[in-house]
Amino acid sequence: MIQTSKLDKALAVSKAGPPAPKTRIVVLGGGFGGVYTARHLEKLCARRPEVEIVLVSRDNFFLMYPLLFEVCSGTLDMRHCCVPIRAFLRTVRFVEATVQRIDLDRRVVHTAALEGEAYELPYDHLVLALGAVTNEKVIPGSESAFTFKTLADAIVLRNHLIERFERADVEADPVRKRRLLTIVVIGGGLVGVELFGELTAFVDEIIPFYGHVSRDEVRFLLLQAVDRIMPEIDPELADYATRVLAARHGVEVRTNAPVQTVKPGKVHLKGETIEAGTIVLAAGIAPNPVVADLPVEKDRRGHIVVGATMRSESHPELWALGDCAFVPAPNGKPYPALAQHALREAKVLARNIHAVLIGKPPEPFVYHTMGLMGSLGHKKGLAQVMKVRLRGFTAWWVRRTYYLSQMPGWGRRMRIMIDWTFTLMFRADIAKVDLASERTLLSHNGAAGAIPAGKPVGLGDPGAGERAPAAPGARPADALPGPSGVQPLAEERV
């Protein structure tokens, strides 16, 4: 049962009698797929007051993920790659909460606010756009590495890298110093390569601030389990990226180098152990854990299997798209987990739900990939648009221009362009974002962005009294602002 206030019930009955039941469409997930599905539904159902659309998301913003790399490097302000969901949607009811589980038999979604207050949210149609999480099940000890999926991940990783350089600048032991200045990225897919390239550029920009750290002492390793990096793109472009990255100072790109285990400060390969102050895991994704518990058909990787219309065959009221779904292409293979596909899937899925509401058949989703783009840092990139291959500055510029055009609202676009312009004109910013309250800093006697030792997260062997970063993807209770309070929906339904 959905909680409602007695006052809301009394007013509804006294003024208009008992409220008429509405068809409720609940969208779960605040990424591209979820937010744009809600937006398209909002437009399609604008003149249908009997339809209620509810969007549930853990955060009150959605992230332009391709720009997250530049947040980590400090090129962009962290707010400028995010769009507030409430400002993006007009009539959709937004609920900031975490999805705990879904009862398909009762058609109820169980959610909870950060404070722990639980809510039951009934639905008539349910859209799963919960996205994916970093796959930590493939490599033992992956929880010891940083992840790179959220805005908090980017901020924590940036703080940690700057802290490594602060410590290295006063470190007298050359062995410990080398360990502090060794950066390992596990996973040579598109995300891992883009992050790796941006990190090399970031280090080149900040190293002049540290007079006792030489660029020769900084070591980068990109570890890929298969025989080439970025197997999802054209081999010629992958070879180009390998050459560009390997030519940079202190960089090693290793293929056919599967990681056996990860431990705090150590990466174990077959016959070799690499000690590193920073370890980042970018070795693939897995569907959201909520999806794993659903009694519906899934593929071998745990994605929900839906038809070409993105509708579940076993539960017609259930729809799915994006990273948590197996949406079949005409050849029977799944569409890749890319933002361009999620955006197009959202539009078709919204039309299909609207079609079902008015008694028409849904249509299959058919889309041909436009191409792939990636940044390598230092104003270099790669892109394949249709059958055209682009490299170097041209690809980097095309990528930036495309994602700038995809950012909703000219206000956000102007802020991004200003950030980019300032980056060209001024030196890099090495200020860490303070994620701790005054009370925390006083009790821990630590620097901004750092918490006490004992939290093993890709550290370079923290000793007594040394500081360690927060757990990857975790938000300490006093670190980031919590939700302003999730209000119960105004209608009680059985």
C-alpha positions as CSV (number, residue, x, y, z in Angstrom):
1,M,0.0,0.0,0.0
2,I,1.2,3.5,-0.8
3,Q,1.4,5.8,2.2
4,T,-0.8,8.9,1.9
5,S,-1.5,11.7,4.3
6,K,-4.9,11.9,6.0
7,L,-5.2,15.5,5.0
8,D,-4.7,14.7,1.3
9,K,-7.4,12.0,1.5
10,A,-9.9,14.2,3.2
11,L,-9.4,17.0,0.7
12,A,-9.7,14.7,-2.2
13,V,-13.0,13.2,-0.9
14,S,-14.6,16.5,0.2
15,K,-13.9,18.4,-3.0
16,A,-14.3,15.8,-5.7
17,G,-15.4,12.6,-4.1
18,P,-13.3,9.4,-4.3
19,P,-10.4,9.8,-6.8
20,A,-10.9,7.9,-10.1
21,P,-8.3,5.1,-10.6
22,K,-5.5,6.0,-12.9
23,T,-3.3,3.9,-15.2
24,R,0.1,4.2,-13.6
25,I,3.3,3.8,-15.6
26,V,6.3,3.4,-13.4
27,V,9.8,4.0,-14.9
28,L,12.7,2.7,-12.9
29,G,16.1,4.3,-13.5
30,G,17.5,7.8,-14.0
31,G,19.8,7.2,-16.9
32,F,19.3,8.0,-20.6
33,G,16.8,5.2,-21.1
34,G,14.6,5.9,-18.1
35,V,14.6,9.7,-18.2
36,Y,13.9,9.9,-22.0
37,T,11.2,7.2,-21.8
38,A,9.5,9.3,-19.2
39,R,9.9,12.4,-21.2
40,H,8.4,10.8,-24.4
41,L,5.6,9.4,-22.4
42,E,4.9,12.8,-20.9
43,K,4.4,14.2,-24.3
44,L,2.4,11.4,-25.7
45,C,0.0,11.3,-22.7
46,A,-0.2,15.1,-22.3
47,R,-4.0,15.0,-22.9
48,R,-4.7,11.9,-21.0
49,P,-5.3,12.8,-17.3
50,E,-6.2,9.2,-16.6
51,V,-2.5,8.2,-17.1
52,E,0.0,8.8,-14.3
53,I,3.7,8.6,-15.0
54,V,6.2,8.1,-12.1
55,L,10.0,8.0,-12.4
56,V,12.0,6.5,-9.6
57,S,15.8,7.1,-9.4
58,R,18.4,7.0,-6.8
59,D,19.7,10.5,-7.8
60,N,17.8,13.6,-8.7
61,F,19.9,14.1,-11.8
62,F,20.9,12.1,-14.9
63,L,24.5,12.0,-16.0
64,M,26.0,12.7,-19.4
65,Y,28.3,9.7,-18.9
66,P,30.7,10.4,-21.9
67,L,31.6,13.7,-20.2
68,L,32.4,12.1,-16.8
69,F,36.1,11.5,-17.9
70,E,36.5,15.3,-18.1
71,V,35.0,15.7,-14.6
72,C,37.7,13.4,-13.3
73,S,40.5,15.5,-15.0
74,G,39.0,18.8,-13.8
75,T,38.2,20.0,-17.3
76,L,34.5,20.2,-16.5
77,D,32.7,21.3,-13.3
78,M,31.0,18.3,-11.8
79,R,27.6,19.8,-12.0
80,H,27.9,20.7,-15.7
81,C,27.7,17.1,-16.9
82,C,24.5,16.5,-15.0
83,V,20.9,17.5,-15.7
84,P,18.4,17.9,-12.9
85,I,15.5,15.4,-13.5
86,R,12.8,17.7,-12.1
87,A,13.9,20.5,-14.4
88,F,14.0,18.1,-17.4
89,L,10.5,16.7,-16.9
90,R,7.3,18.7,-16.6
91,T,4.4,16.6,-15.4
92,V,6.1,13.3,-14.5
93,R,6.0,12.5,-10.8
94,F,9.6,12.1,-9.7
95,V,10.6,10.0,-6.6
96,E,14.1,10.0,-5.4
97,A,14.5,6.5,-3.9
98,T,16.4,3.2,-4.3
99,V,14.6,0.3,-5.8
100,Q,14.9,-2.7,-3.4
101,R,12.9,-5.3,-5.2
102,I,10.0,-5.9,-7.6
103,D,6.9,-8.1,-6.9
104,L,5.7,-9.1,-10.4
105,D,2.8,-11.0,-9.0
106,R,1.4,-8.1,-7.0
107,R,2.6,-5.6,-9.5
108,V,4.4,-3.6,-6.8
109,V,7.8,-1.9,-6.7
110,H,9.4,-1.8,-3.2
111,T,11.5,1.3,-2.8
112,A,13.3,3.1,0.1
113,A,14.6,6.5,0.8
114,L,18.2,7.1,2.0
115,E,16.9,7.4,5.6
116,G,15.4,3.9,5.3
117,E,11.7,4.7,5.0
118,A,10.1,2.1,2.7
119,Y,7.4,2.7,0.1
120,E,5.3,0.3,-2.0
121,L,4.6,1.6,-5.5
122,P,1.9,-0.2,-7.5
123,Y,1.9,-0.1,-11.3
124,D,0.0,-1.0,-14.4
125,H,3.0,-0.8,-16.7
126,L,6.6,-1.1,-15.5
127,V,9.6,0.1,-17.4
128,L,13.0,-1.3,-16.3
129,A,15.8,1.1,-17.2
130,L,18.0,0.4,-14.2
131,G,21.2,0.3,-16.2
132,A,24.3,-1.7,-15.2
133,V,27.0,-1.8,-12.5
134,T,30.7,-2.6,-12.8
135,N,31.2,-6.3,-13.0
136,E,33.2,-7.3,-9.9
137,K,32.5,-11.0,-10.1
138,V,35.0,-11.8,-12.9
139,I,38.2,-10.9,-11.1
140,P,38.7,-11.9,-7.4
141,G,39.3,-8.9,-5.2
142,S,37.8,-6.4,-7.6
143,E,36.2,-4.6,-4.6
144,S,39.7,-3.4,-3.8
145,A,39.8,-1.3,-7.0
146,F,38.2,2.0,-7.8
147,T,35.2,1.9,-10.2
148,F,34.2,4.6,-12.7
149,K,30.4,4.6,-13.1
150,T,29.1,7.5,-11.1
151,L,29.7,11.2,-10.4
152,A,31.0,10.2,-7.0
153,D,33.4,7.7,-8.6
154,A,35.0,10.5,-10.6
155,I,35.3,12.9,-7.7
156,V,36.8,10.2,-5.4
157,L,39.2,9.0,-8.0
158,R,40.3,12.6,-8.7
159,N,40.9,13.3,-5.0
160,H,42.8,10.1,-4.6
161,L,45.1,10.8,-7.6
162,I,45.9,14.3,-6.3
163,E,46.5,12.9,-2.8
164,R,49.0,10.3,-4.3
165,F,51.0,13.2,-5.8
166,E,50.9,15.2,-2.6
167,R,52.3,12.2,-0.7
168,A,54.9,11.4,-3.4
169,D,56.1,15.0,-3.3
170,V,57.4,14.5,0.3
171,E,58.2,10.7,0.1
172,A,61.9,10.0,0.5
173,D,61.8,6.2,-0.1
174,P,62.1,5.7,-3.9
175,V,60.3,2.3,-3.7
176,R,57.3,3.7,-1.9
177,K,57.3,6.7,-4.2
178,R,57.3,4.6,-7.3
179,R,54.3,2.6,-5.8
180,L,52.4,5.9,-5.1
181,L,53.0,7.0,-8.7
182,T,51.9,3.8,-10.4
183,I,48.5,3.9,-12.0
184,V,46.8,0.7,-13.3
185,V,43.6,0.5,-15.3
186,I,42.1,-3.0,-15.6
187,G,40.1,-3.4,-18.8
188,G,40.9,-2.2,-22.3
189,G,37.4,-1.6,-23.6
190,L,36.2,1.8,-24.8
191,V,35.6,3.1,-21.3
192,G,38.9,1.8,-20.0
193,V,40.8,3.3,-22.9
194,E,39.1,6.7,-22.6
195,L,39.7,6.9,-18.9
196,F,43.3,5.8,-19.3
197,G,43.9,8.5,-22.0
198,E,42.4,11.2,-19.9
199,L,44.4,10.2,-16.8
200,T,47.7,10.4,-18.7
201,A,46.7,13.9,-19.9
202,F,45.6,14.9,-16.4
203,V,48.9,13.8,-14.9
204,D,50.9,15.7,-17.5
205,E,48.9,18.9,-16.6
206,I,49.3,18.7,-12.8
207,I,52.9,17.4,-12.5
208,P,54.5,20.9,-12.9
209,F,52.9,21.8,-9.5
210,Y,55.0,19.1,-7.8
211,G,58.7,20.1,-7.7
212,H,59.9,16.8,-6.2
213,V,58.1,14.5,-8.6
214,S,59.6,13.8,-12.0
215,R,57.4,12.7,-15.0
216,D,59.9,9.8,-15.4
217,E,58.7,8.4,-12.0
218,V,55.1,8.1,-13.1
219,R,54.0,4.8,-14.5
220,F,50.8,3.9,-16.3
221,L,49.6,0.4,-17.1
222,L,46.6,-0.6,-19.2
223,L,45.8,-4.3,-18.8
224,Q,43.6,-6.0,-21.4
225,A,42.8,-9.7,-21.2
226,V,42.4,-10.3,-24.9
227,D,44.7,-9.8,-27.9
228,R,43.8,-6.1,-28.6
229,I,42.2,-3.2,-26.9
230,M,38.7,-2.0,-27.7
231,P,37.4,-5.1,-29.5
232,E,34.1,-3.4,-30.0
233,I,35.5,-1.0,-32.6
234,D,37.2,-1.1,-35.9
235,P,40.6,-2.9,-35.7
236,E,42.4,0.0,-37.5
237,L,41.2,2.5,-35.0
238,A,42.1,0.2,-32.1
239,D,45.6,-0.1,-33.4
240,Y,45.8,3.7,-33.8
241,A,44.7,4.1,-30.1
242,T,47.4,1.6,-29.0
243,R,50.1,3.5,-30.9
244,V,49.0,6.8,-29.5
245,L,48.8,5.7,-25.9
246,A,52.0,3.5,-26.0
247,A,54.0,6.5,-27.3
248,R,53.3,8.5,-24.2
249,H,55.9,8.7,-21.5
250,G,55.8,6.0,-18.9
251,V,52.8,4.2,-20.5
252,E,52.5,0.4,-21.0
253,V,49.6,-1.1,-22.9
254,R,49.5,-4.8,-22.3
255,T,47.3,-7.2,-24.2
256,N,46.8,-10.9,-23.4
257,A,47.3,-9.9,-19.8
258,P,44.4,-11.3,-17.8
259,V,44.4,-10.2,-14.2
260,Q,44.3,-13.1,-11.8
261,T,43.4,-11.3,-8.5
262,V,43.4,-7.8,-7.1
263,K,44.5,-6.9,-3.6
264,P,44.9,-3.5,-1.9
265,G,47.8,-1.9,-3.6
266,K,48.6,-5.0,-5.8
267,V,47.5,-6.5,-9.1
268,H,48.4,-10.1,-9.6
269,L,49.1,-11.3,-13.2
270,K,50.3,-14.7,-14.2
271,G,53.9,-14.8,-12.9
272,E,54.0,-11.1,-12.0
273,T,52.7,-8.8,-9.2
274,I,52.3,-5.1,-9.9
275,E,52.3,-2.8,-6.9
276,A,50.3,0.4,-7.6
277,G,49.0,3.4,-5.7
278,T,45.9,3.6,-7.9
279,I,44.0,0.7,-9.3
280,V,40.8,1.3,-11.4
281,L,38.5,-1.5,-12.6
282,A,36.9,-1.0,-16.0
283,A,36.6,-4.6,-17.0
284,G,33.0,-4.8,-18.1
285,I,29.5,-4.3,-16.7
286,A,26.7,-6.5,-15.3
287,P,23.0,-5.8,-15.1
288,N,21.7,-4.0,-12.0
289,P,21.4,-6.5,-9.0
290,V,17.6,-5.8,-8.8
291,V,17.2,-7.5,-12.2
292,A,18.9,-10.6,-11.0
293,D,16.1,-11.4,-8.6
294,L,13.3,-11.2,-11.1
295,P,11.7,-14.5,-12.2
296,V,11.8,-13.7,-15.9
297,E,13.8,-15.0,-18.8
298,K,17.4,-13.8,-18.9
299,D,20.4,-14.3,-21.1
300,R,23.7,-15.9,-19.9
301,R,24.9,-12.5,-18.7
302,G,21.8,-11.7,-16.7
303,H,20.0,-9.3,-19.0
304,I,16.2,-9.4,-19.2
305,V,15.2,-11.0,-22.5
306,V,12.4,-9.0,-24.2
307,G,10.9,-9.1,-27.7
308,A,11.8,-6.6,-30.4
309,T,9.1,-4.3,-29.0
310,M,11.0,-4.3,-25.7
311,R,8.1,-6.0,-24.0
312,S,8.4,-9.1,-21.8
313,E,6.5,-12.2,-23.3
314,S,5.9,-13.7,-19.9
315,H,4.7,-10.5,-18.2
316,P,3.1,-8.2,-20.8
317,E,3.0,-5.3,-18.3
318,L,6.8,-5.4,-18.1
319,W,9.1,-3.5,-20.4
320,A,12.9,-3.2,-20.4
321,L,15.6,-1.3,-22.3
322,G,19.2,-0.2,-22.1
323,D,22.0,-1.9,-20.2
324,C,19.8,-4.2,-18.2
325,A,17.9,-5.6,-21.2
326,F,18.5,-8.0,-24.1
327,V,16.8,-6.1,-27.0
328,P,17.2,-8.3,-30.1
329,A,18.2,-6.7,-33.4
330,P,16.8,-8.1,-36.7
331,N,19.8,-10.6,-36.8
332,G,18.9,-11.9,-33.4
333,K,21.9,-10.4,-31.6
334,P,21.4,-7.9,-28.8
335,Y,21.9,-4.2,-29.4
336,P,25.1,-2.9,-27.7
337,A,24.9,-1.1,-24.4
338,L,25.5,2.4,-25.8
339,A,23.8,5.8,-25.0
340,Q,22.8,6.2,-28.7
341,H,20.8,3.0,-28.5
342,A,19.2,3.8,-25.2
343,L,18.0,7.2,-26.5
344,R,16.3,5.6,-29.5
345,E,14.9,2.7,-27.6
346,A,13.3,5.1,-25.1
347,K,11.4,6.8,-27.9
348,V,10.1,3.6,-29.4
349,L,9.2,2.1,-26.0
350,A,7.2,5.2,-25.0
351,R,5.3,5.0,-28.3
352,N,4.7,1.3,-27.7
353,I,3.2,1.8,-24.3
354,H,1.0,4.6,-25.6
355,A,-0.1,2.3,-28.4
356,V,-1.1,-0.4,-26.0
357,L,-3.1,2.2,-24.0
358,I,-5.1,3.1,-27.0
359,G,-5.6,-0.4,-28.2
360,K,-2.9,-0.5,-31.0
361,P,-0.1,-3.1,-31.5
362,P,3.4,-2.1,-30.5
363,E,6.2,-1.8,-33.1
364,P,9.6,-3.4,-33.1
365,F,12.7,-1.5,-32.4
366,V,15.1,-1.3,-35.4
367,Y,18.2,0.9,-35.4
368,H,21.5,0.9,-37.2
369,T,24.5,2.0,-35.1
370,M,25.7,5.4,-36.3
371,G,29.2,4.7,-35.0
372,L,31.5,4.9,-32.0
373,M,33.7,7.7,-30.7
374,G,36.3,7.9,-28.0
375,S,38.7,10.4,-26.5
376,L,42.4,9.6,-25.9
377,G,43.3,12.7,-24.0
378,H,45.7,15.5,-25.2
379,K,43.1,16.6,-27.8
380,K,43.3,13.3,-29.6
381,G,40.5,10.9,-30.3
382,L,39.1,8.3,-32.6
383,A,35.7,7.9,-34.3
384,Q,33.9,5.8,-36.8
385,V,30.8,7.6,-38.2
386,M,29.0,5.3,-40.6
387,K,31.9,4.0,-42.7
388,V,34.1,7.0,-42.2
389,R,37.1,6.7,-39.8
390,L,38.4,9.8,-38.0
391,R,41.6,10.1,-36.0
392,G,43.5,12.7,-33.9
393,F,42.2,16.2,-33.3
394,T,39.4,15.9,-35.9
395,A,37.9,12.9,-34.1
396,W,38.3,14.6,-30.7
397,W,36.5,17.7,-31.9
398,V,33.7,15.8,-33.5
399,R,33.2,13.8,-30.3
400,R,33.0,16.9,-28.2
401,T,30.7,18.7,-30.5
402,Y,28.3,15.7,-30.7
403,Y,28.0,15.3,-26.9
404,L,27.7,19.0,-26.5
405,S,24.7,19.0,-28.9
406,Q,23.2,16.1,-26.9
407,M,23.2,17.9,-23.6
408,P,19.7,19.2,-22.9
409,G,19.3,23.0,-22.5
410,W,21.4,25.9,-23.7
411,G,22.2,26.8,-20.1
412,R,24.2,23.6,-19.6
413,R,25.8,23.8,-23.0
414,M,27.0,27.3,-22.3
415,R,28.5,26.3,-19.0
416,I,30.3,23.4,-20.7
417,M,31.7,25.6,-23.4
418,I,32.9,28.1,-20.8
419,D,34.7,25.3,-18.9
420,W,36.4,24.1,-22.1
421,T,37.5,27.7,-22.9
422,F,38.9,28.3,-19.5
423,T,40.8,25.1,-19.6
424,L,42.6,26.3,-22.8
425,M,43.5,29.6,-21.2
426,F,44.5,28.7,-17.6
427,R,46.6,26.2,-15.8
428,A,45.1,22.9,-14.4
429,D,43.3,23.0,-11.1
430,I,44.6,20.7,-8.5
431,A,42.2,21.6,-5.7
432,K,40.5,18.5,-4.3
433,V,36.7,18.4,-3.7
434,D,36.2,18.3,0.1
435,L,34.0,15.3,0.8
436,A,34.2,15.4,4.5
437,S,32.5,17.5,7.2
438,E,34.5,19.6,9.7
439,R,33.8,17.1,12.4
440,T,35.1,14.3,10.3
441,L,38.3,16.1,9.4
442,L,39.0,17.0,13.0
443,S,38.4,13.4,14.2
444,H,40.5,11.9,11.5
445,N,43.2,14.6,11.2
446,G,43.2,14.1,7.5
447,A,43.3,16.2,4.3
448,A,40.3,17.1,2.3
449,G,38.9,14.2,0.4
450,A,40.7,11.6,2.5
451,I,39.5,9.2,5.3
452,P,41.5,7.1,7.7
453,A,43.4,4.0,6.8
454,G,41.8,0.6,7.0
455,K,39.6,1.1,3.9
456,P,41.4,-1.0,1.2
457,V,40.6,0.6,-2.1
458,G,43.4,0.4,-4.6
459,L,45.9,1.8,-2.2
460,G,49.7,1.7,-2.4
461,D,50.1,-0.3,0.9
462,P,48.8,2.3,3.4
463,G,50.8,2.1,6.6
464,A,50.0,3.3,10.1
465,G,48.6,6.8,10.1
466,E,48.3,7.0,6.3
467,R,45.1,8.0,4.7
468,A,43.0,5.9,2.3
469,P,40.2,6.9,0.0
470,A,36.5,6.1,0.3
471,A,35.3,2.8,-1.1
472,P,34.7,2.9,-4.8
473,G,31.3,4.3,-5.6
474,A,30.5,4.7,-1.9
475,R,29.1,7.9,-0.5
476,P,30.0,8.4,3.2
477,A,27.1,9.5,5.3
478,D,28.5,13.0,5.8
479,A,30.1,13.3,2.4
480,L,27.4,14.1,-0.1
481,P,24.0,15.6,0.5
482,G,21.2,13.1,0.9
483,P,17.7,13.4,-0.5
484,S,15.5,16.2,0.7
485,G,12.9,13.6,1.7
486,V,10.7,11.4,-0.6
487,Q,7.1,12.4,-0.3
488,P,4.5,9.6,-0.5
489,L,2.4,9.5,-3.7
490,A,-0.9,11.2,-3.3
491,E,-3.1,8.2,-4.2
492,E,-3.6,5.0,-2.4
493,R,-4.1,1.9,-4.5
494,V,-4.5,-1.7,-3.8
